C-alpha cells in the first residue's frame, strides 16, 4: 500500500508539471501576439504600455439632419435648400434728381418701408438661379424740391382779344406728399454668399399737398396761365430699377439700388408737364424671415 501511494503521488506530480508547462506556453504565445500588434500600430511606445491599452473608439458620425440644419441656418434665403419662400421687411431712404428737359433742378428725398414675399424659386445652376418676389413700398415722407417761378391767373375779356390777369405770384418750391408703390415685381439673383443683385419693374402713385409740378409762365397767355392751365395733386410713377442685397448676416442685408422714375398725372389735371425721367438712389436695411 505504501508503494502504491508513492506511485500515485509521482503520477499526479508529473501530470501537474505537464499542465503547468502547457499553460505557460499558451500565455507566452498570447503575449507575443499582443506585443506584435501593438508595435505595428504605434512603434514609438513601449510594448508593455500598448498591450494594456485598448484602441480608441472612432467618434460616431453626426446625424445628417442636424448637420444640414446647421448649414441651412448659415445660408442666405437665396442659397437655402428646399422650397422655403421667405418674407422681407425693411426701412429705406431714397433721393435723386431730375434728368431731362428743364427738370435738372428737381430734387427728391423720401423715407419709408419695404415689404416683400418670394413667390417662386429657381434652384437650377447658372446665372438665372434666384427667386421672383412681389413687394410694396410706402413713403409717408416724400418731398420734391423744385425751382420757383412766377405766374398769374388770366381770363379772357368778353368780346375782346385782350386778357385780364391777376398779379404775379410764386409757384414751385418744396412739395410734400405721400408715395405708395403697390406693385413691385423683382427678380433676385442668387449671386454670392454676400452679394445678391436684382432687377425690378414697378408702378406707384404720389399725392402732393399742392398741384405738382408747378406750371405757368411770365409770358402771360391763356395757354400758360388761363383757367385750364394747372396740374394735379395725383401723379403716377412707373419705374425700373437695379440693385443688390449685401448680406451682413444670413437673415440681414443692406440694400442699394438705382431707379429710373417717370412722374406723370396721366392728364388728371388740365396740364401734364410731369417729370419725364429722374434717377433716384435707395439705401435700405432688410430683415428676412
C-alpha positions as CSV (number, residue, x, y, z in Angstrom):
1,X,0.0,0.0,0.0
2,X,2.9,2.3,0.8
3,X,4.5,1.7,-2.6
4,X,1.1,2.2,-4.4
5,X,0.6,5.6,-2.7
6,X,4.1,6.8,-3.7
7,X,3.4,5.8,-7.3
8,X,0.2,7.7,-7.3
9,X,1.9,10.8,-6.0
10,X,4.5,10.6,-8.7
11,X,1.8,10.4,-11.4
12,X,0.0,13.4,-10.0
13,X,3.2,15.5,-9.8
14,X,4.1,14.6,-13.4
15,X,0.6,15.5,-14.6
16,X,0.6,18.8,-12.8
17,X,4.0,19.7,-14.2
18,X,2.8,19.0,-17.8
19,X,-0.3,21.1,-17.3
20,X,1.7,24.0,-15.9
21,X,4.1,23.8,-18.9
22,X,1.2,23.9,-21.3
23,X,-0.4,26.9,-19.7
24,X,2.9,28.8,-19.7
25,X,3.3,28.1,-23.4
26,X,-0.2,29.5,-24.2
27,X,0.4,32.6,-22.1
28,X,3.7,33.3,-23.9
29,X,2.0,33.0,-27.3
30,X,-0.7,35.4,-26.4
31,X,1.9,37.9,-25.0
32,X,3.9,37.7,-28.2
33,X,0.9,38.2,-30.4
34,X,-0.3,41.2,-28.4
35,X,3.1,42.8,-28.5
36,X,3.4,42.3,-32.2
37,X,0.0,44.0,-32.8
38,X,0.8,47.0,-30.5
39,X,4.2,47.5,-32.0
40,X,2.9,47.6,-35.6
41,X,0.2,50.1,-34.6
42,X,2.4,52.6,-32.7
43,X,6.1,51.7,-32.8
44,X,7.0,54.7,-30.8
45,X,5.5,53.5,-27.5
46,X,6.8,50.7,-25.2
47,X,5.2,47.3,-25.9
48,X,4.2,46.7,-22.2
49,X,2.2,50.0,-22.5
50,X,0.5,49.3,-25.8
51,X,-0.6,45.8,-24.8
52,X,-2.6,47.1,-21.9
53,X,-4.3,50.0,-23.8
54,X,-7.4,49.3,-25.9
55,X,-7.7,51.1,-29.3
56,X,-9.8,54.3,-29.0
57,X,-13.3,54.1,-30.4
58,X,-13.9,56.1,-33.6
59,X,-16.3,59.1,-33.0
60,X,-19.8,58.5,-34.0
61,X,-20.8,60.3,-37.2
62,X,-23.2,63.2,-36.8
63,X,-26.8,62.9,-37.9
64,X,-27.3,64.1,-41.4
65,X,-30.4,66.1,-40.5
66,X,-28.7,68.1,-37.8
67,X,-25.7,68.8,-40.0
68,X,-27.9,70.0,-42.8
69,X,-30.0,72.1,-40.4
70,X,-26.8,73.8,-39.2
71,X,-25.7,74.5,-42.7
72,X,-29.1,75.9,-43.7
73,X,-29.1,78.3,-40.8
74,X,-25.9,79.9,-42.1
75,X,-27.2,80.3,-45.7
76,X,-28.9,83.4,-47.2
77,X,-32.5,83.0,-48.4
78,X,-31.2,82.8,-51.9
79,X,-28.9,79.8,-51.2
80,X,-31.1,77.9,-48.8
81,X,-32.0,74.4,-50.0
82,X,-35.7,73.4,-50.1
83,X,-38.8,75.3,-51.1
84,X,-38.9,77.9,-48.3
85,X,-40.4,81.2,-49.7
86,X,-39.1,84.0,-47.4
87,X,-40.7,87.3,-46.4
88,X,-38.6,90.5,-46.2
89,X,-39.3,93.7,-44.2
90,X,-37.1,96.8,-44.2
91,X,-36.7,100.5,-43.9
92,X,-35.2,102.7,-46.6
93,X,-34.4,106.2,-47.7
94,X,-34.4,107.4,-51.3
95,X,-33.2,110.5,-53.1
96,X,-32.3,111.7,-56.5
97,X,-32.6,114.3,-59.3
98,X,-34.5,115.0,-62.5
99,X,-32.6,114.4,-65.7
100,X,-34.4,115.7,-68.8
101,X,-35.6,118.9,-70.3
102,X,-35.9,121.6,-67.7
103,X,-36.1,119.1,-64.8
104,X,-32.4,119.0,-63.8
105,X,-33.3,121.4,-61.0
106,X,-35.8,118.9,-59.5
107,X,-34.5,117.1,-56.4
108,X,-36.2,114.3,-54.4
109,X,-36.0,112.9,-50.9
110,X,-38.2,110.3,-49.2
111,X,-38.2,107.8,-46.3
112,X,-40.4,104.8,-45.8
113,X,-40.7,101.0,-45.6
114,X,-40.5,98.0,-47.9
115,X,-42.2,94.6,-47.6
116,X,-42.0,91.6,-50.0
117,X,-42.7,88.0,-50.4
118,X,-40.9,85.5,-52.6
119,X,-43.4,83.7,-54.8
120,X,-41.2,81.4,-56.9
121,X,-37.7,79.9,-56.6
122,X,-35.4,78.7,-59.3
123,X,-32.8,76.3,-57.8
124,X,-31.2,75.5,-61.0
125,X,-27.5,76.3,-61.5
126,X,-26.4,79.2,-63.7
127,X,-26.9,82.9,-63.8
128,X,-30.7,82.7,-63.6
129,X,-30.7,81.0,-60.3
130,X,-32.7,83.1,-57.8
131,X,-36.3,83.9,-57.0
132,X,-39.2,86.0,-58.1
133,X,-40.6,88.5,-55.5
134,X,-43.7,90.6,-55.2
135,X,-43.2,93.7,-53.0
136,X,-44.7,97.0,-51.9
137,X,-43.2,100.3,-50.7
138,X,-44.7,103.2,-48.7
139,X,-43.1,106.6,-48.3
140,X,-45.0,108.6,-45.8
141,X,-42.3,111.2,-46.0
142,X,-41.9,112.4,-49.6
143,X,-40.5,115.8,-50.8
144,X,-39.6,117.3,-54.1
145,X,-37.6,120.5,-54.3
146,X,-38.2,122.4,-57.5
147,X,-37.2,125.8,-58.9
148,X,-39.5,128.7,-58.1
149,X,-41.0,130.9,-60.7
150,X,-43.9,133.3,-61.2
151,X,-47.2,133.1,-63.0
152,X,-50.6,134.8,-63.0
153,X,-54.2,133.7,-63.3
154,X,-55.6,135.1,-66.6
155,X,-59.1,135.1,-68.1
156,X,-60.4,136.2,-71.4
157,X,-62.3,139.5,-71.7
158,X,-65.6,139.0,-73.4
159,X,-65.8,140.4,-76.9
160,X,-62.1,141.3,-76.9
161,X,-58.8,139.8,-77.8
162,X,-57.3,141.1,-74.6
163,X,-57.0,139.1,-71.3
164,X,-57.3,140.0,-67.7
165,X,-54.6,138.7,-65.4
166,X,-54.0,138.7,-61.7
167,X,-50.8,140.0,-60.1
168,X,-47.9,137.6,-60.4
169,X,-47.4,135.1,-57.6
170,X,-44.8,132.4,-56.9
171,X,-45.2,128.7,-57.6
172,X,-42.8,125.8,-57.4
173,X,-40.5,125.4,-54.4
174,X,-40.9,122.5,-52.0
175,X,-43.7,120.0,-52.4
176,X,-44.6,117.5,-49.6
177,X,-46.6,114.3,-50.0
178,X,-47.0,110.6,-49.7
179,X,-45.9,108.0,-52.2
180,X,-47.0,104.4,-52.4
181,X,-45.7,101.7,-54.8
182,X,-48.2,98.8,-54.6
183,X,-46.7,96.8,-57.5
184,X,-43.0,95.8,-57.4
185,X,-42.0,92.8,-59.5
186,X,-38.4,91.9,-58.7
187,X,-36.1,89.1,-59.7
188,X,-33.4,88.4,-57.1
189,X,-30.3,86.6,-58.5
190,X,-28.7,84.2,-56.1
191,X,-25.3,85.8,-56.5
192,X,-22.7,85.0,-53.9
193,X,-23.0,84.3,-50.2
194,X,-22.6,88.1,-49.6
195,X,-24.0,89.9,-52.6
196,X,-27.2,89.1,-54.5
197,X,-28.1,91.5,-57.3
198,X,-31.7,92.2,-58.5
199,X,-33.7,93.9,-61.2
200,X,-37.3,95.2,-60.9
201,X,-40.2,96.9,-62.6
202,X,-42.7,98.8,-60.5
203,X,-45.6,101.2,-60.6
204,X,-46.8,103.7,-57.9
205,X,-48.8,106.7,-57.0
206,X,-47.9,110.1,-55.4
207,X,-50.2,112.6,-53.6
208,X,-48.8,116.1,-53.0
209,X,-50.1,119.0,-50.9
210,X,-50.1,121.2,-54.0
211,X,-50.6,120.5,-57.7
212,X,-47.4,119.1,-58.9
213,X,-45.3,120.1,-60.7
214,X,-45.8,123.8,-60.9
215,X,-47.0,125.2,-64.3
216,X,-47.2,128.6,-65.8
217,X,-45.1,131.4,-67.2
218,X,-44.4,135.1,-67.0
219,X,-45.3,135.2,-70.7
220,X,-48.9,135.7,-70.0
221,X,-51.4,134.0,-72.2
222,X,-54.4,131.7,-71.7
223,X,-52.4,128.6,-72.5
224,X,-49.8,129.1,-69.8
225,X,-51.9,131.0,-67.2
226,X,-55.5,130.5,-68.2
227,X,-58.3,128.8,-66.2
228,X,-57.4,125.4,-67.7
229,X,-53.6,125.6,-67.1
230,X,-53.0,123.7,-63.9
231,X,-51.7,120.3,-63.0
232,X,-52.8,117.7,-60.4
233,X,-52.1,116.6,-56.8
234,X,-52.1,113.0,-58.1
235,X,-49.3,111.6,-60.1
236,X,-48.3,108.1,-61.2
237,X,-44.7,106.7,-61.0
238,X,-43.8,103.9,-63.5
239,X,-40.2,102.9,-62.8
240,X,-37.4,100.5,-63.4
241,X,-34.5,99.7,-61.1
242,X,-31.4,97.6,-60.4
243,X,-29.7,97.0,-57.1
244,X,-28.2,94.4,-54.8
245,X,-28.5,93.0,-51.3
246,X,-25.3,92.9,-49.2
247,X,-25.8,90.3,-46.5
248,X,-24.1,91.2,-43.2
249,X,-25.8,88.1,-41.7
250,X,-27.7,85.2,-43.2
251,X,-31.0,87.0,-42.4
252,X,-29.9,90.6,-42.5
253,X,-29.0,92.7,-45.6
254,X,-28.1,96.2,-46.5
255,X,-29.7,97.2,-49.8
256,X,-28.5,99.6,-52.6
257,X,-30.4,100.4,-55.7
258,X,-30.8,102.9,-58.6
259,X,-34.2,103.6,-60.0
260,X,-35.3,105.4,-63.2
261,X,-38.7,107.0,-62.3
262,X,-41.2,108.7,-64.5
263,X,-43.7,111.1,-62.9
264,X,-47.0,111.8,-64.7
265,X,-50.5,112.7,-63.9
266,X,-51.9,110.8,-66.9
267,X,-53.8,114.1,-67.7
268,X,-55.8,114.0,-64.5
269,X,-55.0,117.8,-64.4
270,X,-55.5,120.3,-67.1
271,X,-51.8,120.1,-67.9
272,X,-49.4,117.2,-67.6
273,X,-45.8,118.5,-67.7
274,X,-44.6,115.7,-65.4
275,X,-41.0,114.7,-64.8
276,X,-40.1,112.6,-67.8
277,X,-37.1,111.0,-66.1
278,X,-35.4,111.1,-62.8
279,X,-32.8,108.8,-61.2
280,X,-33.3,108.0,-57.6
281,X,-30.9,106.1,-55.3
282,X,-32.0,103.9,-52.4
283,X,-30.3,102.7,-49.2
284,X,-32.2,100.2,-47.0
285,X,-31.9,97.7,-44.2
286,X,-33.8,94.4,-44.6
287,X,-34.9,91.6,-42.2
288,X,-35.6,88.2,-43.9
289,X,-38.0,85.7,-42.4
